[in-house]
Amino acid sequence: MKLKLVIFDCDGVMFDSKFANQTYYNHLLKHFGYPIMDENELEFVHIHNVNESTRHIFRHYPDQNLEEVDIFRQELGYTPFLQYMKMEDDLIQFLDICTPRYQLAVSTNRTNTMEPILDIFKLKDYFTKVMTAENARRPKPAPDALFEILDHCHCDAQEAIYIGDSIIDREHSAGCGMRLIAFKNKKLQAEYHVTRFMEILQLPPFQE
């Protein structure tokens, strides 16, 4: 089937946000008097949603009231950490080329931080549908967000492709039988592998 829909993950794909996430979650830990994350915890929070991530990094501190953490986290917001996010250099060029040809959407495990990111980086108008861990019935890796995007865009899974960078994204796309482009992750099982956005245009689905 001809490609009609391109769906993007946010962290690790549209943006190099690992340092932003590292700074954010370490700030939470430091505020409550705990040591910063180790490398394994950093990898975990980089691909999971904020609720799962918060509980993961505080799992060694059973005396800590997680409701207090959630209240502080919501008061803090993510806006102060957006300055540490780096958009991929060729993302805008890729979006400008794709916009006349395909419908574009986002499926991410971010929550209420996704909309400010799209606004600040002036990306909102490119996407016809944005699904997050907040508005999806179940967050990634469950395929719910992709099914909702497909329904909204009147497409079958075979007419769409997902761009992700983690095992969560592989499970997410496989859950609805959608092809995956692995972004900057050669070890990830996927139909295609790329290191930058403009390489995607040379892939077979984009040549049809």
N, C-alpha and C positions, 0 to 999 in steps of 0.2 A: 504493500500500500504506500501511496505517496505521503511523505512527511508533511504534516500540517501544524504541528504543535511542538514547541521546544520549552522544556521546563527546567528551571535552574534551582540548585541549592544555593544558599547564601555563603555560609562560612566555609572557607577553603576553596571556594569556586569563584563567586563574584568578588569576594574580598579575602585578602589575607588578614584574618582577624584573630589569629592565635595570640598575639601579644596583647591585644585588647581584652580578650577573654581571660588571659593569665593575670593581667593587672586588675581586672574586675573581681575575680574570685579570690585572689590574694588579698584584696582590700577587705572583702567580707571576713576572711579568716583573721586578718590583723586586727580588725575592729573589735572582735570578740576575744582577742588575746591568744590566738592559736598560730602555729607556724605555717609558712606558705606551703603550697602544693608541691608534691614531687612530680616527676615527669609522667608517671602513669596517670596521676590524677589530672594533669593538664590535658593529656590525650583524651581522657574520659569527658571532661567538661567541654572540650572542643567539638564533640559530635553529639552530645545529648542535650535535652532541653533543660531550662534553668531549674525546674523543680527537682528533676533527677540529679542534676549536677550539684545543687546545694546540699541535698541529702547525702550524696556520695562524699563530698569533701568534709562534711561534719560527722561522718559515721563513727569516727574514733572518739567522739566527745558526747557520750550519752547523757551527760548532765546538762548539756546545752539545750535550752528551749528553742526548738526550730521555728516556733511561731514568732519569737523575737527576731530571729534571723530574717524571716520573711517580711516582717514589718519594716526592719531597717533596709532590706534590699529594695522594697517598693518605694520607700522614701528617698533612697539614694538615686534610683533610676540608673539607666545605662548611658545617658547622654554625655556625662563627663568622660566616658571612655571611647566615644566615637572617634575622637581625635587620633586614636591609636590604630584605627582600621585603615587598611590600604586597599583601594580598589584596583583590580587587575588593569594593567595599562591599556590593553586592547578591548576591554569590555564594551565601551561606548561604540567603538568602531564596529564590533560584531553585532551589537544591538541595532545599530542604524542599518546595517545590511539585511538583517533578519526581519526587521519590522514589516517591510512591505510583502514579505514572502510567507511568513508564518505567524501564528498566534504565539504569544510569549506569556509564561506564567512562572510563579515561584512557589516552591514547596520547601519549607525550612522548619527546623525545630526551635527557631527563635520564637518569642512570644510578642509582647507589646513593644519590643525594640525594632521590629522590622519596618514598621511604617515610618518612624523617624529617620531610619537609615535611608530609605527610598527618597524621602523628602530632602534630606540634607545633601545627598549626592545627586539629586535631580534625576532619579530613575523611575519615578512612579508612573509616568505616562507610557512607559514601554510595555507594562504588564497588564494583561486583561484580567488576571486572577492571581491573588496572593494568599497562599495558605500557610498557616503557622501552627505551632503547638497549641496556640490559644483558641483558634477558630476551627481546627480539625476535630472530628469526633474522637479520634485517637491520634496521638502524635506519631511521627516516624519512630520505628521502622514500619508500623502498620501502614497499609496502602491507602487509608481513607482519604487523605488529602489529594492524592493523585486521582482517585475515582471522582472526587468532587470537581477537580479541574477538568477532567475528561468530559464530565457531564455538562459543565458550564460552557465548554468550547465545542461541544457536539462532535467529539472525536472518539475513535477507538484507541486502545492502547498501542496497536500496531501503527497508528498514524502519528504517534508521539515519541519523543525521546527525552530522557532525563540526564542532566549533567550533574554528577556528584563526585565526592572524593573519599568516601568512607564505606565501611562495611554496613553501616546503618543505611546508606543510600542504596547499596546493592540489594539489601533485603527490602527496602522501600519500593524500588522499581520492580523487583522480581515478584512482589506480592500482587501486582496487577498485570504481569507479563509484558512489562515495558522495557525497551532497550536502554542500556546505560552507557554513557560516555564517562570514563574515569578521568578526572581532571587532576593532573600532577600526581598521580598515584599508580605507578606501573605494576604494583603488586596486587591491586584490586581486581577481582574477577569482573570483567566487563566486555561488552561487544567491541568497544573502541577505547583507545587511550590517547590523550593529548596532553601537551604541556602549556598550551596557550589557546585563547579563543579562536584566533584566526585559522588555526589548524583544523578546526571543526568543519569549516566550509569545504575542505577537501575530502571529507568522509563520504562514503557511498550514499547514505540517505540524503545528503545535502547536494548531491550531484544529479539527482533524479529530476 
